[in-house]
């Protein structure tokens, strides 16, 4: 690639697209939250908390707010007592499915490879 007109397949026209992706789905909890919503469709806060062991209530709340602000999940509040709140992937969030499935598949292969080494 000595010719400056040739571009690398890793270059993006506006900076690093991987950073843009990670800004939305990066971290310990966001991919897990998104995957659970992809699997289940609609989940209430308490259900998410049970399905994502180890996450604190505060962290789950923060991650859900960030995912909502990025437009990948929607939060629906029902006007009742006690309050009922449901979360689901938006149409835009559903476009993350191939990424999440690829992450799941890679993780399974990685677990097998590590198991083979141990």
N, C-alpha and C positions, 0 to 999 in steps of 0.2 A: 504494500500500500504506500508506495513512494509518491504516487500521483496525488496531489492535494485535492483533485476533483473527486477522488474515490472516498467514500465514507465508510466507516466501520458500521457493522450491523448493531453495535452496542450504543451508537450515538443517537441522541434524540435531537430534533431540531430546536428544542426549547430548554435544554438542560437534561438532567437525569430523570427519566420517567420512573425509574425504580424508586427514587426518592418520593416522587409524587404518589406512587402506589403505597409505599410504606407510611406516608403521612396519614393515609386513610385507614389502612388495615394493619399497620405495624404494632408491635408490642406483644406482651404475653397473653392478653385476654381478648383483644378484638377479633383475631381469627377464630378463636374458639366460640365466641358469642355469635359471630356471623355463621359459622358452620352449624351450630345448634339451631339457629333460626332457619337456615337453609333446609335442614333435616325435618324440622317440626312444623314450619310454616308460621304459626303464631304462638307466642309464648308470653305469659305474664311474668312480672318481675321475680316473684318467688320461684316460679318454675325455672327461670334462667339461673337463679342463684343456686338451686339444687343441681342443675345440669352442669354447672361450671364450679366444681369443688375447688376451694382454696381462694376464690375471689371474695374480697370483702364487699359489704354493702356499698360503702363509699366508692370503691374502685369500680364496681359494676355500674353504679349510677353515673360516674364520670365517663366511663367508656361508652355507655349508651347515649349520653348527651353528645359526645363527640361524633359518634356514628350518625346520629340524627342530624347534627349540624352539617355533616358532609353529604347528607342526602341518601345514605345507603340503607337506613332503616327509618321506619315511621313509628310514632308513638300515638296510640289512640287511648284517650281517657274517657271512661264512661261515667256520667254524672250519677253516682250512686254512693251509698254508704254501706260498708267501707268502700273506698275508691277502688276501681278496677282499671288497671292500665295494661294494655297489650302492646307487644312489639312484633314487627314483621319486617321482612326485607322489602324495600321499594323495588320498582321495576329496574331502576338504576342499580340497586344493590344486588339484584339477581344476576347482573352481568359479571359479578365476582365469582359465580359458581365454578367456571373452569379453573380459576386460580385456586380456589379453596380445594377443589377435588385434586388438582395437581399437588398441592401442599400435603393433602392427606396421603396420596399415593407415594410421594417421595418419603414422607415420614415413615410409612410402613416398610418401604425398602431399606431405609436407614436403620430402623429397629432391627430388621433381619441381619443387616450387615454388621451391626454392632454386636448382636447376639452371636454371630458366627466368629467374631474376633475374641469375645470373652472366653 
